[in-house]
């Protein structure tokens, strides 16, 4: 007997409009959001990146071209055949910048390894365009975190995405493309068809929330794991887009994370133009029955954040516009697509 399988079908999820209260009770429980303030000592990568995103300086390359901020460097380096040599000359022209920020700038701006056809997210390359921070012990008090009886270490990383928010969010929510992510083990991944909602929060800012399901395979001696993921895109108190995630699936002791989008400006005479976003990701999980560690979480973070960078910038290039934004704090309209 020949078993005929129905071909996979693509589908578009249309958003419903709900109140903040309805969203909070049915889609995203805000008690699972990562804390806004750190309670333990250690590196605060987000605050460091907030400083770097708006830092003003003046550097020059060998041709005499002048660069006055991270946005200028992020756009210029993409045109350089020898990125490392160009950046070395630029940093040598500003010794104080080199001393205080040289290491971080190299990690963020040098991208030769992530551009390779066979990029390996398990390889923590110094030229993958991602800056890893130290682990963050969340030390969250109160429920639901109080009941978690394992370590809650979140990993931190930052990368520059040269695209506007609508492009980034469109790339992030096209789940048909997730099967092609380097190193991915997805067997299924799709948005819940009733789970995409939009509305306004109590401060009058837009939000967009989503329910997502995925199933991944593990090595032969472990069973597959499943995840019902919840996502919330919102505007924070500083006017930046934030995307929170969490899951209460039984295959995890815990899973939670957050992306913060810091706008980058490029200078051109007296005018400034959007140059993309410096994205800071804070993320952690602990699978039940699987001996994962900080290295496994870091690899998963590099895989997901690096692939988002590549897909969004590819989309920006295809549309011929990498960085046009309205400049106002808003959650952009974006499509949510799946296949199953």
C-alpha positions as CSV (number, residue, x, y, z in Angstrom):
1,X,0.0,0.0,0.0
2,X,1.3,3.4,-0.9
3,X,0.7,6.2,1.6
4,X,0.1,9.5,0.0
5,X,1.0,12.5,2.2
6,X,-0.8,15.8,1.6
7,X,1.6,18.5,0.5
8,X,2.5,21.1,3.2
9,X,0.4,24.2,2.9
10,X,1.4,27.8,3.5
11,X,-0.9,30.0,5.5
12,X,-1.1,33.6,6.6
13,X,-2.4,34.4,10.1
14,X,-4.5,37.6,10.3
15,X,-4.4,39.5,13.6
16,X,-7.3,39.9,15.8
17,X,-7.8,43.2,17.7
18,X,-8.1,42.9,21.5
19,X,-7.6,44.9,24.6
20,X,-4.5,44.8,26.8
21,X,-6.5,43.0,29.5
22,X,-7.7,40.3,27.0
23,X,-4.3,39.8,25.6
24,X,-2.8,39.4,29.1
25,X,-5.3,36.8,30.1
26,X,-5.3,34.7,26.9
27,X,-1.9,35.2,25.1
28,X,0.9,36.6,27.2
29,X,1.3,36.5,31.0
30,X,3.5,39.5,31.9
31,X,4.7,37.9,35.1
32,X,7.1,35.8,32.9
33,X,8.8,38.9,31.5
34,X,12.5,39.2,32.4
35,X,13.2,41.7,35.2
36,X,13.9,45.3,34.0
37,X,16.6,45.8,36.6
38,X,19.5,43.5,37.5
39,X,19.6,42.4,41.1
40,X,23.0,40.7,41.0
41,X,26.4,42.2,40.2
42,X,27.9,41.5,36.8
43,X,27.9,42.7,33.3
44,X,24.9,44.8,32.1
45,X,25.3,44.3,28.4
46,X,22.1,46.2,27.7
47,X,23.3,49.3,29.4
48,X,26.6,49.1,27.7
49,X,24.9,48.8,24.3
50,X,22.6,51.8,25.1
51,X,25.7,53.8,25.7
52,X,27.5,52.6,22.5
53,X,24.4,53.1,20.3
54,X,24.4,56.9,21.0
55,X,28.1,57.4,21.5
56,X,29.6,60.3,19.6
57,X,33.2,60.2,18.4
58,X,35.3,61.1,15.4
59,X,37.4,58.6,13.5
60,X,39.0,58.5,10.0
61,X,40.1,55.8,7.6
62,X,43.1,55.8,5.3
63,X,41.1,57.8,2.6
64,X,40.2,60.6,5.0
65,X,36.5,59.6,5.3
66,X,35.1,60.7,8.7
67,X,32.9,58.5,11.0
68,X,31.1,59.9,14.0
69,X,29.1,57.1,15.5
70,X,28.3,53.4,15.4
71,X,25.7,53.9,12.7
72,X,28.4,55.3,10.4
73,X,30.7,52.4,11.0
74,X,28.0,49.8,10.6
75,X,27.1,51.1,7.2
76,X,30.6,51.8,5.9
77,X,32.2,48.5,6.8
78,X,29.8,46.5,4.6
79,X,31.5,48.0,1.6
80,X,35.0,47.1,2.6
81,X,36.8,44.1,1.1
82,X,39.2,43.8,4.1
83,X,37.0,44.7,7.0
84,X,39.6,43.9,9.7
85,X,42.3,46.1,8.2
86,X,39.8,49.0,7.6
87,X,38.5,48.8,11.2
88,X,42.0,48.6,12.6
89,X,42.9,51.9,10.8
90,X,39.7,53.5,11.9
91,X,40.3,52.6,15.6
92,X,43.9,53.6,15.5
93,X,42.8,57.1,14.6
94,X,40.9,57.4,17.9
95,X,43.0,55.9,20.7
96,X,40.4,56.6,23.4
97,X,37.7,54.8,21.4
98,X,40.0,51.9,20.8
99,X,40.8,51.7,24.5
100,X,37.2,51.8,25.7
101,X,35.2,50.2,22.9
102,X,37.7,48.5,20.5
103,X,37.0,44.9,21.6
104,X,33.2,45.4,21.4
105,X,33.3,47.1,18.1
106,X,35.3,44.3,16.5
107,X,32.9,41.7,17.8
108,X,29.9,43.7,16.4
109,X,31.3,44.9,13.1
110,X,33.4,42.0,11.8
111,X,31.1,39.6,10.0
112,X,33.1,37.5,7.6
113,X,32.2,34.1,9.3
114,X,28.5,34.6,9.4
115,X,28.4,35.5,5.7
116,X,29.9,32.1,4.8
117,X,27.6,29.6,3.0
118,X,28.3,27.1,5.8
119,X,28.1,29.3,8.8
120,X,28.1,27.2,12.0
121,X,26.3,28.7,15.0
122,X,28.1,26.3,17.3
123,X,31.3,28.1,16.5
124,X,31.7,31.2,18.6
125,X,33.7,33.1,16.0
126,X,35.1,36.5,16.7
127,X,33.9,37.5,13.2
128,X,30.3,36.5,13.3
129,X,28.9,40.0,14.0
130,X,27.7,39.0,17.5
131,X,29.0,40.2,20.8
132,X,28.4,37.8,23.7
133,X,28.0,39.0,27.2
134,X,28.5,37.1,30.4
135,X,25.7,34.9,31.9
136,X,23.1,36.8,34.0
137,X,21.7,35.1,37.1
138,X,18.2,36.4,37.0
139,X,17.6,36.1,40.7
140,X,13.9,36.8,40.2
141,X,11.7,37.0,43.2
142,X,8.0,36.2,43.3
143,X,5.9,33.8,41.3
144,X,6.2,32.1,38.8
145,X,10.0,32.3,39.0
146,X,10.1,31.5,42.7
147,X,8.8,28.0,42.0
148,X,11.6,27.1,39.5
149,X,14.0,24.7,41.3
150,X,16.9,24.9,38.8
151,X,19.4,27.7,37.9
152,X,17.9,30.6,36.0
153,X,21.0,31.8,34.0
154,X,20.2,34.0,31.0
155,X,22.8,34.5,28.3
156,X,23.3,37.9,26.6
157,X,24.3,38.9,23.1
158,X,24.1,41.9,20.8
159,X,24.2,42.3,17.0
160,X,23.6,45.0,14.4
161,X,20.7,44.4,11.9
162,X,20.7,46.8,8.9
163,X,17.0,46.7,8.3
164,X,14.0,48.6,9.5
165,X,11.6,47.2,12.2
166,X,9.0,46.1,9.7
167,X,11.5,44.0,7.8
168,X,13.0,42.5,10.9
169,X,9.6,41.5,12.3
170,X,8.5,40.2,8.9
171,X,11.6,38.0,8.7
172,X,11.2,36.9,12.3
173,X,7.6,35.8,11.8
174,X,7.9,33.9,8.5
175,X,8.1,30.5,10.1
176,X,8.3,28.8,6.7
177,X,12.0,29.8,6.6
178,X,12.9,28.3,10.0
179,X,13.6,24.8,8.6
180,X,16.5,26.3,6.6
181,X,18.3,27.9,9.6
182,X,21.8,26.6,9.8
183,X,22.0,23.8,12.5
184,X,18.2,23.9,13.1
185,X,16.4,20.7,14.3
186,X,12.9,21.8,13.7
187,X,10.4,19.1,12.8
188,X,7.5,21.4,13.1
189,X,7.1,25.1,13.7
190,X,4.1,27.3,13.0
191,X,2.0,30.1,14.5
192,X,-1.3,29.2,16.2
193,X,-3.9,30.4,13.7
194,X,-6.0,32.1,16.5
195,X,-3.0,33.4,18.4
196,X,-1.9,36.6,16.6
197,X,-3.5,39.7,18.3
198,X,-2.8,43.4,18.3
199,X,-4.0,46.4,20.3
200,X,-3.0,49.2,22.6
201,X,-1.5,49.0,26.1
202,X,-2.6,51.2,29.0
203,X,-0.2,54.0,27.9
204,X,-1.7,54.1,24.4
205,X,1.3,52.3,22.7
206,X,0.7,49.5,20.2
207,X,1.4,45.9,21.0
208,X,1.4,42.7,19.1
209,X,1.3,39.2,20.7
210,X,1.6,35.7,19.3
211,X,1.3,32.1,20.2
212,X,3.7,29.8,18.4
213,X,4.2,26.0,18.5
214,X,7.4,24.1,17.6
215,X,8.8,20.6,17.9
216,X,12.5,19.8,17.7
217,X,14.5,16.6,17.6
218,X,17.3,15.8,19.9
219,X,20.1,13.2,19.7
220,X,18.8,9.6,19.4
221,X,19.0,8.8,23.1
222,X,16.6,11.7,24.0
223,X,13.0,12.2,23.0
224,X,11.8,15.2,20.9
225,X,10.8,18.2,22.8
226,X,7.8,20.4,22.2
227,X,7.2,24.1,23.0
228,X,4.2,26.4,23.1
229,X,5.9,29.8,22.9
230,X,4.3,33.1,23.8
231,X,5.6,36.4,22.3
232,X,4.8,40.0,23.1
233,X,6.1,43.0,21.0
234,X,5.7,46.2,23.0
235,X,7.1,49.7,23.5
236,X,9.2,50.2,26.7
237,X,9.5,53.3,28.9
238,X,12.4,54.5,26.8
239,X,10.5,54.3,23.5
240,X,12.2,51.2,22.2
241,X,10.6,48.2,20.7
242,X,10.9,45.1,23.0
243,X,10.0,41.5,22.2
244,X,9.4,39.3,25.2
245,X,9.1,35.5,25.0
246,X,8.4,32.7,27.5
247,X,7.0,29.1,27.6
248,X,5.4,27.0,30.3
249,X,5.6,23.8,28.3
250,X,6.2,20.7,30.3
251,X,9.4,19.8,28.4
252,X,11.1,22.8,29.9
253,X,11.9,23.7,33.5
254,X,11.8,27.3,32.2
255,X,12.3,29.3,29.0
256,X,12.2,33.1,28.7
257,X,13.9,35.9,26.9
258,X,13.8,39.4,25.5
259,X,15.0,41.4,22.5
260,X,15.6,45.2,22.8
261,X,15.9,47.2,19.6
262,X,18.2,50.3,19.9
263,X,18.0,52.5,16.8
264,X,21.3,53.5,15.1
265,X,21.7,56.8,13.3
266,X,24.2,57.6,10.5
267,X,25.5,61.1,10.2
268,X,25.7,63.0,7.0
269,X,26.6,66.6,7.4
270,X,23.9,68.1,9.6
271,X,21.4,65.3,8.8
272,X,21.0,61.9,10.5
273,X,19.4,58.9,8.9
274,X,18.4,55.5,10.4
275,X,21.2,53.0,9.9
276,X,19.4,49.9,11.4
277,X,19.2,48.6,14.9
278,X,21.5,47.3,17.6
279,X,19.6,44.4,19.0
280,X,20.3,43.1,22.5
281,X,19.0,39.6,23.3
282,X,18.7,38.2,26.8
283,X,17.7,34.5,26.7
284,X,17.7,31.3,28.7
285,X,16.1,27.9,29.1
286,X,16.5,24.6,30.8
287,X,15.1,21.5,29.1
288,X,13.7,18.8,31.4
289,X,15.8,15.6,31.4
290,X,18.5,17.0,29.1
291,X,22.0,18.0,30.4
292,X,22.1,21.4,28.7
293,X,24.5,24.0,30.0
294,X,25.5,27.7,29.3
295,X,27.3,26.6,26.1
296,X,24.1,25.1,24.7
297,X,22.1,28.2,25.5
298,X,24.8,30.4,23.9
299,X,24.8,28.2,20.8
300,X,21.0,28.4,20.5
301,X,21.2,32.2,21.0
302,X,23.8,32.6,18.3
303,X,21.7,30.4,15.9
304,X,18.5,32.3,16.4
305,X,19.9,35.8,16.5
306,X,22.4,35.3,13.7
307,X,19.8,33.8,11.4
308,X,17.4,36.7,12.1
309,X,20.1,39.1,11.2
310,X,20.8,37.3,7.9
311,X,17.2,36.9,6.9
312,X,16.2,40.5,7.8
313,X,19.2,42.0,5.9
314,X,18.4,39.8,2.9
315,X,14.9,41.0,2.9
316,X,16.0,44.6,3.2
317,X,18.4,44.2,0.3
318,X,15.7,42.6,-1.9
319,X,13.3,45.5,-1.2
320,X,16.0,48.0,-1.9
321,X,15.6,49.9,1.4
322,X,17.5,48.9,4.5
323,X,16.6,51.5,7.1
324,X,13.7,53.8,6.4
325,X,11.6,54.2,9.6
326,X,9.0,56.7,10.7
327,X,11.1,57.6,13.7
328,X,8.2,57.2,16.1
329,X,8.0,54.6,18.8
330,X,5.6,52.0,17.4
331,X,5.2,48.3,16.8
332,X,5.3,47.9,13.1
333,X,2.7,46.0,11.0
334,X,4.1,42.7,10.0
335,X,2.9,39.4,8.5
336,X,2.8,36.1,10.3
337,X,3.2,33.1,8.0
338,X,3.5,29.4,8.6
339,X,3.6,26.0,6.9
340,X,2.3,22.6,8.1
